[in-house]
């Protein structure tokens, strides 16, 4: 199993556990509670996107490409979500356009509004910055 496949699995599991339960207010904002009771066989609707950016040395000219997918919706179990994500995750990593490799994220949310807000946050440092090329990745 490749290193990034293991990383995808860990990210997916942590993300699903975090969003599967209601957040708990705290003095430092809103945090997700411990998710020991998630049911991986339960089918749910998720909103997701992939985001890829330079891994290291972002200041060099060969490390200036950022790619992301449009937000999409899927209804399924944790296993079905992972099965759908793996080929896209593999492809976005294999087609990295940065000189020193890419870091890629698979981001999932319970609501479309949360996904839109998060994607805007991811794009903010890059969109409109002439140092970067931002591209929509089509799976």
SULDAQUI-V480158 format. One record per residue. SS is DSSP state (@ for helix, = for strand, . for the rest). D_CENTER is the distance of its C-alpha to the mean C-alpha in Angstrom with 2 decimals. Layout:
# SULDAQUI-V480158
((SS D_CENTER) (SS D_CENTER))
This chain:
# SULDAQUI-V480158
((. 19.91) (. 18.06) (@ 16.50) (@ 12.97) (@ 13.44) (@ 14.42) (@ 11.49) (@ 9.11) (@ 11.66) (@ 11.81) (@ 8.20) (@ 8.54) (@ 11.98) (@ 11.48) (@ 8.98) (@ 11.50) (@ 14.33) (@ 13.41) (@ 13.18) (. 15.95) (. 18.59) (. 19.94) (= 19.29) (= 22.38) (= 23.86) (= 24.92) (. 26.81) (. 23.71) (= 21.71) (= 19.79) (= 18.41) (= 17.34) (. 20.25) (. 20.57) (. 19.31) (. 22.02) (. 22.84) (. 19.84) (. 21.16) (. 18.98) (. 21.44) (. 21.03) (. 19.71) (= 17.60) (= 15.97) (= 12.22) (= 10.47) (= 7.11) (= 5.73) (= 4.65) (= 5.64) (= 8.47) (= 11.29) (= 14.45) (. 14.55) (. 17.99) (. 20.94) (. 19.35) (. 22.94) (. 24.23) (. 24.57) (. 22.87) (. 19.54) (. 18.80) (= 16.44) (= 13.05) (= 11.46) (= 9.06) (. 9.62) (. 11.43) (. 10.40) (= 11.81) (= 13.43) (= 14.27) (= 16.86) (= 17.28) (. 17.36) (@ 14.91) (@ 16.43) (@ 16.17) (@ 12.45) (@ 12.13) (@ 14.84) (@ 13.28) (@ 9.95) (@ 11.96) (@ 13.93) (@ 11.27) (@ 9.39) (@ 13.02) (@ 14.02) (@ 11.54) (@ 12.52) (@ 16.11) (. 16.48) (. 15.48) (. 17.91) (. 18.18) (. 21.27) (. 20.03) (. 16.84) (= 13.15) (= 10.28) (= 7.01) (= 3.48) (= 2.40) (= 2.66) (= 6.38) (= 9.55) (. 13.26) (. 14.46) (@ 14.06) (@ 15.28) (@ 12.66) (@ 9.87) (@ 12.26) (@ 13.02) (@ 9.63) (@ 9.11) (@ 12.69) (@ 12.17) (@ 9.70) (@ 12.30) (@ 15.30) (. 16.27) (. 16.15) (. 17.36) (. 21.13) (. 21.35) (. 23.75) (. 22.66) (. 19.38) (= 18.85) (= 15.94) (= 15.52) (= 14.03) (. 13.01) (. 14.73) (. 13.90))
